[in-house]
Amino acid sequence: MNDATAHGPSDPGTRPRTQAPPATGGAGEERHSSWLELFFDLIVVAGVGQLAHLLHGDPGPAGLGLYVLLFLAFWNAWVLFTMYANVAGDRARTMMVMAGMFGMAVMAAAVPGVREHNGRAFALAYVLVRLLSSRVWEHRREVIVDLPIAQMGAGLTPWVVSVWVEGHGRYILWAAGLAIDLVSMFTGSAGRVLEQSRKSRERRPRLPPLVPRYADGGHLDERLGLFVLIVLGEAIVQMVDAAGEAVWDRALYGVAIGAFMLLLQFWSLSLRHGTGGVPLLAAGAVPVRIALILHCVVAGSIAALAAALGDSVAFTDAHLPAGARRLMCGAVAVYLVIATVAAPASGRGIRHVLLKEVPALLAVVALGLFAGAWPPAGVIWLLVAAVRWLVPWPRRRARPAAA
């Protein structure tokens, strides 16, 4: 996911993308996730599991909206530390990363009671994580070009105010803060941060200027893919938990096998035929900040699907509740929308989109709207067929010529 732009050598805020952080394994070797990064990613297991439980049963519009808010906050906190570790490499400060992990653990623990009594704890933990992520960049005197919100704190102000607000007003403030961050991600630039640094240095000449840094694209793709892999694993956990309390009969087998096949198609599209967990996205097809947004939507849709698949296992002998069916089909539809966006950006023509992505998306939407009397197995297997339509068929290997 490259975001390089041609600039003159005299511009201090525009280092070429080729000057990425050095590989952990040495010069010329591809860098992979460190033990610190892998340990930090374990917090995703806890966070996604707690967030998925918000969608069990029939969450309704209010429950779905709360899930979106909390997932965006959790993902935003994760990506800030992920980008820090990506740029810092083996120079990342272990204690700061572990402190961020602890803050995200508090956020995850506060999710079940966020409506009743844990909303303030969730907001305080999020503020702590954001301040820590900003602190690490101040210590390094660097600005991440691909994610300027790491040093833009405007989106944090509504979260601080929400600590003293109760009820729906708190959620409105959270949404405002996240909206500011999203807008900053699209419209913000490292140049603004560097200009602020220049003005600060004029007032305090002893402060060194900020240095622009770029993300290591290959390593970032690996971290984003690991996040999606963890979310897929949470879907399996949800189904296993539900199956442990269900009667094992033919209906259960049909639902369980179909759900596993559906997750297999997601894994193939996101990790075998995609980049950074985004289905059908080619490496370097879009700028880093756009790829991050696509990744967030993909991960959120798979986490929502995990809750719906768990409910489908619990209702194998009856009609799937309307809320669970709509959630399942809606999550798959959102995932396919991202694939429809990524496919043409990755070089697939309009003909491919019209023959592959659009029919699959329309079929999934129709299932969500009109399959009310269908058993869970029937809905799931039709979803499998729709998603399988997008997966590229493996090419046949040419046979070696006869001697």
Steps between C-alpha positions, in 0.01 A plus 500: 500500500720776374424867534809648342497835329773660295655797679814701479792400719497835679155447654552365856140379528496274200745216537464243219299191588799278429661620824296271723615383842775238481400135498523325833689211348775714349568681177324355200276271707123528520382622836243298694302567816704497819411311818397833652256568216357150509448521875333840460262355238364259761291787631304475175381154607346640817365819345334346196346227713339753734381719212343208313290413804324837466330371184353173626125463466330797338714807584282744304624828351610637839704191584655490155591869525666446837696207358626718213610773743686266733660302218627820334648619830667165567635470145623859506693437821651183355606657171678792671732266690530272196626788288742599776649150517506486120713815472711455814584135430727343761543846656140502626469572871370182661351661809304755297356226278409292805334803661293545184410131513383538860284797406338303219441211743305741722300610196418137419402422858269803511303400189234273664393767747561806287128585492454478876808595698819449296464779246724736695765229540493428126541871418784550750683193369465624142634843597794333677584290193481803270727703728751216520502457122565873459771491765710243317517724193597803707783296651626400155453850354348344189171529314345204319408622153247223435303565822521867604221459761766341723603856585169678451303506824183678389303176493591434861322806642142361475614183677636703791175697525294178492643395838258749661203421272244223552257322269481540126693827512811299582461291185449812291828640631678172424363504147614860456851416615526202266358705213770763554766228490360350181484838329854573615615167361370592156577870493786540749858508384842471651575846362258657750670324790844598373390861464377499860837356602681780314295768678559330835873496435496872422354559845728242666818471291639215711230262374618289205271497194275205424626248244252339255485122497316261267340165575670174405236374255580128503521479877180704540317265264603211723372670816168590339463146368566359847219717638256357245626148574429551871148624421438191286617292793247676724224391261610140546505547878144634491379196304685252723352657814148485355546142376608390847151583631296380199357162404723334242270398218489521121390865508796594717740325263358693205537835676844428643652375174346785302623762749850354490496508119387864510791594725732306270387716207562815706848375588577429136374836371667706775830323555573299187354733238515827694748722681491600866181301549309704239336268244630518141728794582838500326809626680553870440163544328380775737671739744569370849237712673230376257610140551471549877140615467417202276664268753296647784171439316603146403602407854183651646277312256670167576463558876129568449474184290659306786211592730241409235663163432494423872128575508438286190648196676266561795194503269573201276158338557295818451477799275784743543379814681455794269762707684764228477424438130524869415821531700655201324403612149583862579849410620566296186359781284733757659793266443404463134467877462864533604594229250306691233704812580835318521461298178504790249765683705719190462475485123190287452286658230138607508402178324640297790310714751171467312535123457641415843459751782167660407300172455639359825414819687145511362444135593609561859278807534203300365565227758497754779172649385294202383629182665295536817354148505819319405691276742847619606679236292329615180595865557860415585558271203362759260738752656781252442404475133484879462839561659657206315406668174761767575788266587735465202527145373849348528689485177597163368868429500649426163610140462870451436586410143567135433863403470 
